[in-house]
């Protein structure tokens, strides 16, 4: 697996998103929460990921989009470190929970902790 985040790796299916929120499990490392669901995909991809930032906590679209760009970039950079040898396929939704803004460095450290916690919880 390489450091890409292709269109086929993005979570877009409304049905799958509803399944994810209704039956998925979650791990949290503040200010991030990862909701995941083990599933199979028709297009052969192993992971599909979506990101979300609350409109209630971040009123302007500029702030939400900035945080979402940072979330996608930190996920893209850390994905190969944790999912290179994974044979299972998962759907992910990464939520940003804090009211405050963030920087790339803080978010990158938190993303590493979150993915580490996810890999520990699924390996048990």
Phi and psi restraints in degrees (value plus and minus 20) as a CYANA .aco file:
   2 UNK   PHI    -128.9   -88.9
   2 UNK   PSI    -194.6  -154.6
   3 UNK   PHI    -106.7   -66.7
   3 UNK   PSI      17.8    57.8
   4 UNK   PHI    -124.7   -84.7
   4 UNK   PSI     140.2   180.2
   5 UNK   PHI    -154.6  -114.6
   5 UNK   PSI      63.0   103.0
   6 UNK   PHI     -99.8   -59.8
   6 UNK   PSI     149.3   189.3
   7 UNK   PHI     -80.9   -40.9
   7 UNK   PSI     -57.1   -17.1
   8 UNK   PHI     -91.0   -51.0
   8 UNK   PSI     -35.0     5.0
   9 UNK   PHI    -110.7   -70.7
   9 UNK   PSI     -20.6    19.4
  10 UNK   PHI    -112.0   -72.0
  10 UNK   PSI     118.7   158.7
  11 UNK   PHI    -104.8   -64.8
  11 UNK   PSI      91.6   131.6
  12 UNK   PHI    -147.0  -107.0
  12 UNK   PSI     -36.9     3.1
  13 UNK   PHI     -90.6   -50.6
  13 UNK   PSI     101.5   141.5
  14 UNK   PHI     -84.2   -44.2
  14 UNK   PSI     -57.8   -17.8
  15 UNK   PHI     -81.2   -41.2
  15 UNK   PSI     -65.9   -25.9
  16 UNK   PHI     -87.1   -47.1
  16 UNK   PSI     -56.9   -16.9
  17 UNK   PHI     -85.4   -45.4
  17 UNK   PSI     -61.3   -21.3
  18 UNK   PHI     -84.1   -44.1
  18 UNK   PSI     -61.7   -21.7
  19 UNK   PHI     -82.1   -42.1
  19 UNK   PSI     -60.4   -20.4
  20 UNK   PHI     -80.9   -40.9
  20 UNK   PSI     -65.9   -25.9
  21 UNK   PHI     -96.1   -56.1
  21 UNK   PSI     -48.0    -8.0
  22 UNK   PHI    -104.7   -64.7
  22 UNK   PSI     -57.5   -17.5
  23 UNK   PHI    -142.0  -102.0
  23 UNK   PSI     -14.4    25.6
  24 UNK   PHI    -102.4   -62.4
  24 UNK   PSI     142.3   182.3
  25 UNK   PHI    -123.6   -83.6
  25 UNK   PSI     142.0   182.0
  26 UNK   PHI    -155.1  -115.1
  26 UNK   PSI     127.5   167.5
  27 UNK   PHI    -146.8  -106.8
  27 UNK   PSI     124.8   164.8
  28 UNK   PHI    -151.1  -111.1
  28 UNK   PSI     112.2   152.2
  29 UNK   PHI    -152.0  -112.0
  29 UNK   PSI      85.0   125.0
  30 UNK   PHI     -73.7   -33.7
  30 UNK   PSI     111.4   151.4
  31 UNK   PHI    -118.4   -78.4
  31 UNK   PSI       3.9    43.9
  32 UNK   PHI    -134.4   -94.4
  32 UNK   PSI     126.0   166.0
  33 UNK   PHI    -150.1  -110.1
  33 UNK   PSI     112.7   152.7
  34 UNK   PHI    -131.2   -91.2
  34 UNK   PSI      96.9   136.9
  35 UNK   PHI    -122.4   -82.4
  35 UNK   PSI     108.9   148.9
  36 UNK   PHI    -154.2  -114.2
  36 UNK   PSI     134.7   174.7
  37 UNK   PHI    -166.4  -126.4
  37 UNK   PSI     106.7   146.7
  38 UNK   PHI     -96.9   -56.9
  38 UNK   PSI     107.0   147.0
  39 UNK   PHI    -175.5  -135.5
  39 UNK   PSI     154.1   194.1
  40 UNK   PHI    -135.2   -95.2
  40 UNK   PSI     126.2   166.2
  41 UNK   PHI    -137.6   -97.6
  41 UNK   PSI     126.8   166.8
  42 UNK   PHI     -95.1   -55.1
  42 UNK   PSI     -50.0   -10.0
  43 UNK   PHI    -105.5   -65.5
  43 UNK   PSI     -17.2    22.8
  44 UNK   PHI      65.2   105.2
  44 UNK   PSI     -17.0    23.0
  45 UNK   PHI     -99.3   -59.3
  45 UNK   PSI     131.4   171.4
  46 UNK   PHI    -109.1   -69.1
  46 UNK   PSI     -54.3   -14.3
  47 UNK   PHI    -151.6  -111.6
  47 UNK   PSI     117.5   157.5
  48 UNK   PHI    -146.9  -106.9
  48 UNK   PSI     109.8   149.8
  49 UNK   PHI    -151.1  -111.1
  49 UNK   PSI     119.1   159.1
  50 UNK   PHI    -145.9  -105.9
  50 UNK   PSI     136.3   176.3
  51 UNK   PHI    -145.5  -105.5
  51 UNK   PSI     130.0   170.0
  52 UNK   PHI    -166.5  -126.5
  52 UNK   PSI     121.0   161.0
  53 UNK   PHI    -149.8  -109.8
  53 UNK   PSI     111.8   151.8
  54 UNK   PHI     -86.6   -46.6
  54 UNK   PSI     111.8   151.8
  55 UNK   PHI     -92.7   -52.7
  55 UNK   PSI     -45.2    -5.2
  56 UNK   PHI     -90.1   -50.1
  56 UNK   PSI     -55.2   -15.2
  57 UNK   PHI    -108.1   -68.1
  57 UNK   PSI     -50.3   -10.3
  58 UNK   PHI    -144.2  -104.2
  58 UNK   PSI      80.3   120.3
  59 UNK   PHI     -88.0   -48.0
  59 UNK   PSI     -57.5   -17.5
  60 UNK   PHI    -112.2   -72.2
  60 UNK   PSI     123.7   163.7
  61 UNK   PHI     -83.9   -43.9
  61 UNK   PSI     -51.7   -11.7
  62 UNK   PHI     -81.3   -41.3
  62 UNK   PSI     -64.5   -24.5
  63 UNK   PHI     -86.7   -46.7
  63 UNK   PSI     -65.0   -25.0
  64 UNK   PHI     -82.3   -42.3
  64 UNK   PSI     -66.4   -26.4
  65 UNK   PHI     -86.0   -46.0
  65 UNK   PSI     -56.0   -16.0
  66 UNK   PHI     -82.8   -42.8
  66 UNK   PSI     -65.5   -25.5
  67 UNK   PHI     -86.3   -46.3
  67 UNK   PSI     -59.2   -19.2
  68 UNK   PHI     -85.3   -45.3
  68 UNK   PSI     -58.0   -18.0
  69 UNK   PHI     -82.5   -42.5
  69 UNK   PSI     -62.8   -22.8
  70 UNK   PHI     -84.0   -44.0
  70 UNK   PSI     -61.4   -21.4
  71 UNK   PHI     -81.6   -41.6
  71 UNK   PSI     -67.1   -27.1
  72 UNK   PHI     -83.3   -43.3
  72 UNK   PSI     -59.0   -19.0
  73 UNK   PHI     -89.1   -49.1
  73 UNK   PSI     -63.2   -23.2
  74 UNK   PHI     -87.1   -47.1
  74 UNK   PSI     -55.9   -15.9
  75 UNK   PHI     -84.6   -44.6
  75 UNK   PSI     -65.8   -25.8
  76 UNK   PHI     -79.2   -39.2
  76 UNK   PSI     -60.8   -20.8
  77 UNK   PHI     -93.8   -53.8
  77 UNK   PSI     -50.3   -10.3
  78 UNK   PHI    -117.3   -77.3
  78 UNK   PSI     -33.1     6.9
  79 UNK   PHI     -76.2   -36.2
  79 UNK   PSI     -67.3   -27.3
  80 UNK   PHI     -85.8   -45.8
  80 UNK   PSI     -45.7    -5.7
  81 UNK   PHI     -88.6   -48.6
  81 UNK   PSI     -48.8    -8.8
  82 UNK   PHI    -131.3   -91.3
  82 UNK   PSI     -41.0    -1.0
  83 UNK   PHI    -140.8  -100.8
  83 UNK   PSI      -5.4    34.6
  84 UNK   PHI     -81.6   -41.6
  84 UNK   PSI     -63.2   -23.2
  85 UNK   PHI    -121.9   -81.9
  85 UNK   PSI      -6.9    33.1
  86 UNK   PHI     -97.7   -57.7
  86 UNK   PSI     112.0   152.0
  87 UNK   PHI    -120.5   -80.5
  87 UNK   PSI     -41.4    -1.4
  88 UNK   PHI     -99.6   -59.6
  88 UNK   PSI     133.2   173.2
  89 UNK   PHI    -131.8   -91.8
  89 UNK   PSI     118.9   158.9
  90 UNK   PHI    -151.9  -111.9
  90 UNK   PSI     132.4   172.4
  91 UNK   PHI    -127.2   -87.2
  91 UNK   PSI     111.4   151.4
  92 UNK   PHI    -140.5  -100.5
  92 UNK   PSI     126.9   166.9
  93 UNK   PHI    -152.6  -112.6
  93 UNK   PSI     102.6   142.6
  94 UNK   PHI    -124.3   -84.3
  94 UNK   PSI     101.7   141.7
  95 UNK   PHI    -129.8   -89.8
  95 UNK   PSI     119.9   159.9
  96 UNK   PHI    -120.3   -80.3
  96 UNK   PSI     101.0   141.0
  97 UNK   PHI    -121.5   -81.5
  97 UNK   PSI     -35.7     4.3
  98 UNK   PHI    -103.0   -63.0
  98 UNK   PSI     133.1   173.1
  99 UNK   PHI    -102.6   -62.6
  99 UNK   PSI     -42.7    -2.7
 100 UNK   PHI    -104.8   -64.8
 100 UNK   PSI     139.3   179.3
 101 UNK   PHI     -93.6   -53.6
 101 UNK   PSI    -197.6  -157.6
 102 UNK   PHI    -169.7  -129.7
 102 UNK   PSI     151.6   191.6
 103 UNK   PHI    -137.6   -97.6
 103 UNK   PSI     146.2   186.2
 104 UNK   PHI     -82.1   -42.1
 104 UNK   PSI     -63.0   -23.0
 105 UNK   PHI     -82.8   -42.8
 105 UNK   PSI     -66.0   -26.0
 106 UNK   PHI     -81.6   -41.6
 106 UNK   PSI     -65.1   -25.1
 107 UNK   PHI     -87.3   -47.3
 107 UNK   PSI     -55.9   -15.9
 108 UNK   PHI     -85.3   -45.3
 108 UNK   PSI     -63.7   -23.7
 109 UNK   PHI     -83.0   -43.0
 109 UNK   PSI     -63.1   -23.1
 110 UNK   PHI     -86.5   -46.5
 110 UNK   PSI     -58.9   -18.9
 111 UNK   PHI     -83.9   -43.9
 111 UNK   PSI     -60.1   -20.1
 112 UNK   PHI     -81.9   -41.9
 112 UNK   PSI     -64.0   -24.0
 113 UNK   PHI     -83.8   -43.8
 113 UNK   PSI     -60.2   -20.2
 114 UNK   PHI     -85.1   -45.1
 114 UNK   PSI     -66.1   -26.1
 115 UNK   PHI     -88.4   -48.4
 115 UNK   PSI     -53.0   -13.0
 116 UNK   PHI     -84.6   -44.6
 116 UNK   PSI     -64.5   -24.5
 117 UNK   PHI     -84.4   -44.4
 117 UNK   PSI     -58.4   -18.4
 118 UNK   PHI     -83.7   -43.7
 118 UNK   PSI     -66.1   -26.1
 119 UNK   PHI     -85.9   -45.9
 119 UNK   PSI     -53.6   -13.6
 120 UNK   PHI     -88.5   -48.5
 120 UNK   PSI     -59.6   -19.6
 121 UNK   PHI     -92.8   -52.8
 121 UNK   PSI     -50.2   -10.2
 122 UNK   PHI    -105.2   -65.2
 122 UNK   PSI     -40.4    -0.4
 123 UNK   PHI    -101.8   -61.8
 123 UNK   PSI     -32.1     7.9
